[in-house]
Amino acid sequence: MKSAIRLHFLVAGLVLTGCGKNDSGTSTTVVPADNTPAPAQSGNGYLGAMVKAEQQAVKTVDLSSLNRNLELFNANEGNYPADLNELVTKHYISQVPPAPAGMKLVYDAAQGKVTIAPK
C-alpha cells in the first residue's frame, strides 16, 4: 500500500515538473509538418555561411540522385538516355528536377553525367 502511494506522488511530481514554464530564455524553433525548416535569412557571418552550405548541399544531393538514375538506366538499357526526359518516360524518375535559381542542368549524353552551370 505504501509503495502505491509513493508511486502516485512520484507520478504527480513528474507531471508537475514537466508542466512548468520555460524560464531558460531560449527560444524554440517551429518546424512545419513536412519537417522542412523555415528558410533563414542569408546574411554575413556564420548564419549566412550555413544557409549557403545548405543550398549547395541540396544542389549536390539532387545531382547525385539524378546521376545515380542515369547509371541505373545505362545498366538496364545498355546505353545512356538521349535526354533527361527519357528517364521520365521510362519511369526511372517522376520528373526532371528543376535547376536552382540562376542555374541550368547540363546533360552530357556521351558520358551520362549531369552538371549544374550558370545560365
Rosetta constraint file for C-alpha pairs under 8 A:
AtomPair CA 1 CA 5 HARMONIC 6.51 0.50
AtomPair CA 2 CA 6 HARMONIC 6.20 0.50
AtomPair CA 3 CA 7 HARMONIC 6.06 0.50
AtomPair CA 4 CA 8 HARMONIC 6.32 0.50
AtomPair CA 5 CA 9 HARMONIC 6.36 0.50
AtomPair CA 6 CA 10 HARMONIC 6.09 0.50
AtomPair CA 7 CA 11 HARMONIC 6.15 0.50
AtomPair CA 8 CA 12 HARMONIC 6.08 0.50
AtomPair CA 9 CA 13 HARMONIC 6.00 0.50
AtomPair CA 10 CA 14 HARMONIC 6.24 0.50
AtomPair CA 11 CA 15 HARMONIC 6.18 0.50
AtomPair CA 12 CA 16 HARMONIC 6.15 0.50
AtomPair CA 13 CA 17 HARMONIC 6.01 0.50
AtomPair CA 14 CA 18 HARMONIC 6.14 0.50
AtomPair CA 15 CA 19 HARMONIC 6.36 0.50
AtomPair CA 16 CA 20 HARMONIC 6.72 0.50
AtomPair CA 30 CA 37 HARMONIC 7.83 0.50
AtomPair CA 31 CA 35 HARMONIC 5.85 0.50
AtomPair CA 31 CA 36 HARMONIC 6.48 0.50
AtomPair CA 31 CA 37 HARMONIC 5.28 0.50
AtomPair CA 31 CA 38 HARMONIC 6.95 0.50
AtomPair CA 32 CA 36 HARMONIC 6.15 0.50
AtomPair CA 32 CA 37 HARMONIC 6.70 0.50
AtomPair CA 32 CA 38 HARMONIC 7.66 0.50
AtomPair CA 40 CA 47 HARMONIC 7.98 0.50
AtomPair CA 40 CA 51 HARMONIC 6.85 0.50
AtomPair CA 41 CA 48 HARMONIC 7.35 0.50
AtomPair CA 41 CA 51 HARMONIC 7.82 0.50
AtomPair CA 42 CA 47 HARMONIC 6.94 0.50
AtomPair CA 42 CA 48 HARMONIC 4.58 0.50
AtomPair CA 42 CA 49 HARMONIC 7.94 0.50
AtomPair CA 42 CA 51 HARMONIC 6.19 0.50
AtomPair CA 42 CA 52 HARMONIC 7.67 0.50
AtomPair CA 43 CA 47 HARMONIC 6.70 0.50
AtomPair CA 43 CA 48 HARMONIC 4.42 0.50
AtomPair CA 43 CA 49 HARMONIC 7.95 0.50
AtomPair CA 44 CA 48 HARMONIC 5.14 0.50
AtomPair CA 44 CA 49 HARMONIC 7.36 0.50
AtomPair CA 45 CA 49 HARMONIC 6.33 0.50
AtomPair CA 46 CA 50 HARMONIC 6.19 0.50
AtomPair CA 47 CA 51 HARMONIC 6.28 0.50
AtomPair CA 48 CA 52 HARMONIC 6.28 0.50
AtomPair CA 49 CA 53 HARMONIC 6.09 0.50
AtomPair CA 50 CA 54 HARMONIC 6.15 0.50
AtomPair CA 51 CA 55 HARMONIC 6.26 0.50
AtomPair CA 52 CA 56 HARMONIC 6.17 0.50
AtomPair CA 53 CA 57 HARMONIC 6.09 0.50
AtomPair CA 54 CA 58 HARMONIC 6.26 0.50
AtomPair CA 55 CA 59 HARMONIC 6.47 0.50
AtomPair CA 56 CA 60 HARMONIC 6.30 0.50
AtomPair CA 57 CA 61 HARMONIC 6.11 0.50
AtomPair CA 58 CA 62 HARMONIC 6.21 0.50
AtomPair CA 59 CA 63 HARMONIC 6.29 0.50
AtomPair CA 59 CA 100 HARMONIC 7.29 0.50
AtomPair CA 60 CA 64 HARMONIC 6.11 0.50
AtomPair CA 61 CA 65 HARMONIC 6.21 0.50
AtomPair CA 62 CA 66 HARMONIC 6.23 0.50
AtomPair CA 62 CA 97 HARMONIC 7.53 0.50
AtomPair CA 63 CA 67 HARMONIC 6.00 0.50
AtomPair CA 63 CA 114 HARMONIC 6.66 0.50
AtomPair CA 63 CA 115 HARMONIC 6.94 0.50
AtomPair CA 64 CA 68 HARMONIC 5.97 0.50
AtomPair CA 65 CA 69 HARMONIC 6.31 0.50
AtomPair CA 66 CA 70 HARMONIC 6.34 0.50
AtomPair CA 66 CA 114 HARMONIC 7.28 0.50
AtomPair CA 67 CA 71 HARMONIC 6.33 0.50
AtomPair CA 67 CA 112 HARMONIC 7.43 0.50
AtomPair CA 67 CA 113 HARMONIC 5.91 0.50
AtomPair CA 67 CA 114 HARMONIC 6.25 0.50
AtomPair CA 68 CA 72 HARMONIC 6.29 0.50
AtomPair CA 69 CA 73 HARMONIC 6.06 0.50
AtomPair CA 69 CA 87 HARMONIC 7.83 0.50
AtomPair CA 69 CA 92 HARMONIC 6.48 0.50
AtomPair CA 69 CA 93 HARMONIC 7.49 0.50
AtomPair CA 70 CA 74 HARMONIC 6.20 0.50
AtomPair CA 70 CA 80 HARMONIC 6.63 0.50
AtomPair CA 70 CA 81 HARMONIC 7.60 0.50
AtomPair CA 70 CA 87 HARMONIC 7.61 0.50
AtomPair CA 70 CA 112 HARMONIC 6.25 0.50
AtomPair CA 70 CA 113 HARMONIC 7.43 0.50
AtomPair CA 71 CA 75 HARMONIC 6.16 0.50
AtomPair CA 71 CA 80 HARMONIC 7.70 0.50
AtomPair CA 71 CA 112 HARMONIC 7.30 0.50
AtomPair CA 72 CA 76 HARMONIC 6.21 0.50
AtomPair CA 73 CA 77 HARMONIC 5.73 0.50
AtomPair CA 73 CA 78 HARMONIC 7.65 0.50
AtomPair CA 73 CA 79 HARMONIC 7.36 0.50
AtomPair CA 73 CA 80 HARMONIC 6.51 0.50
AtomPair CA 73 CA 81 HARMONIC 7.42 0.50
AtomPair CA 73 CA 87 HARMONIC 7.51 0.50
AtomPair CA 73 CA 92 HARMONIC 7.27 0.50
AtomPair CA 74 CA 78 HARMONIC 5.00 0.50
AtomPair CA 74 CA 79 HARMONIC 4.65 0.50
AtomPair CA 74 CA 80 HARMONIC 4.96 0.50
AtomPair CA 74 CA 81 HARMONIC 7.69 0.50
AtomPair CA 75 CA 79 HARMONIC 7.48 0.50
AtomPair CA 80 CA 109 HARMONIC 6.21 0.50
AtomPair CA 80 CA 110 HARMONIC 7.38 0.50
AtomPair CA 80 CA 111 HARMONIC 7.92 0.50
AtomPair CA 80 CA 112 HARMONIC 5.69 0.50
AtomPair CA 81 CA 86 HARMONIC 5.87 0.50
AtomPair CA 81 CA 87 HARMONIC 6.95 0.50
AtomPair CA 81 CA 109 HARMONIC 6.67 0.50
AtomPair CA 81 CA 112 HARMONIC 7.77 0.50
AtomPair CA 82 CA 86 HARMONIC 6.89 0.50
AtomPair CA 82 CA 109 HARMONIC 6.03 0.50
AtomPair CA 83 CA 87 HARMONIC 7.77 0.50
AtomPair CA 83 CA 107 HARMONIC 7.28 0.50
AtomPair CA 83 CA 109 HARMONIC 6.91 0.50
AtomPair CA 84 CA 88 HARMONIC 7.29 0.50
AtomPair CA 84 CA 96 HARMONIC 6.76 0.50
AtomPair CA 84 CA 107 HARMONIC 7.36 0.50
AtomPair CA 85 CA 89 HARMONIC 6.41 0.50
AtomPair CA 85 CA 95 HARMONIC 7.80 0.50
AtomPair CA 85 CA 96 HARMONIC 6.76 0.50
AtomPair CA 86 CA 90 HARMONIC 6.09 0.50
AtomPair CA 87 CA 91 HARMONIC 6.14 0.50
AtomPair CA 87 CA 92 HARMONIC 5.10 0.50
AtomPair CA 87 CA 93 HARMONIC 5.90 0.50
AtomPair CA 88 CA 92 HARMONIC 5.92 0.50
AtomPair CA 88 CA 93 HARMONIC 5.17 0.50
AtomPair CA 88 CA 94 HARMONIC 5.63 0.50
AtomPair CA 88 CA 95 HARMONIC 5.68 0.50
AtomPair CA 88 CA 96 HARMONIC 7.03 0.50
AtomPair CA 99 CA 103 HARMONIC 5.83 0.50
AtomPair CA 99 CA 104 HARMONIC 5.24 0.50
AtomPair CA 99 CA 105 HARMONIC 5.88 0.50
AtomPair CA 99 CA 116 HARMONIC 7.50 0.50
AtomPair CA 100 CA 104 HARMONIC 7.18 0.50
AtomPair CA 102 CA 118 HARMONIC 6.14 0.50
AtomPair CA 102 CA 119 HARMONIC 5.88 0.50
AtomPair CA 103 CA 116 HARMONIC 6.42 0.50
AtomPair CA 103 CA 117 HARMONIC 5.54 0.50
AtomPair CA 103 CA 118 HARMONIC 4.35 0.50
AtomPair CA 103 CA 119 HARMONIC 5.07 0.50
AtomPair CA 104 CA 116 HARMONIC 5.65 0.50
AtomPair CA 104 CA 117 HARMONIC 5.47 0.50
AtomPair CA 104 CA 118 HARMONIC 6.11 0.50
AtomPair CA 104 CA 119 HARMONIC 5.73 0.50
AtomPair CA 105 CA 114 HARMONIC 6.57 0.50
AtomPair CA 105 CA 115 HARMONIC 5.86 0.50
AtomPair CA 105 CA 116 HARMONIC 4.80 0.50
AtomPair CA 105 CA 117 HARMONIC 6.52 0.50
AtomPair CA 106 CA 114 HARMONIC 5.54 0.50
AtomPair CA 106 CA 115 HARMONIC 5.20 0.50
AtomPair CA 106 CA 116 HARMONIC 5.93 0.50
AtomPair CA 106 CA 117 HARMONIC 6.75 0.50
AtomPair CA 107 CA 112 HARMONIC 7.19 0.50
AtomPair CA 107 CA 113 HARMONIC 5.92 0.50
AtomPair CA 107 CA 114 HARMONIC 4.51 0.50
AtomPair CA 107 CA 115 HARMONIC 6.60 0.50
AtomPair CA 108 CA 112 HARMONIC 5.61 0.50
AtomPair CA 108 CA 113 HARMONIC 5.43 0.50
AtomPair CA 108 CA 114 HARMONIC 6.39 0.50
AtomPair CA 109 CA 113 HARMONIC 7.00 0.50
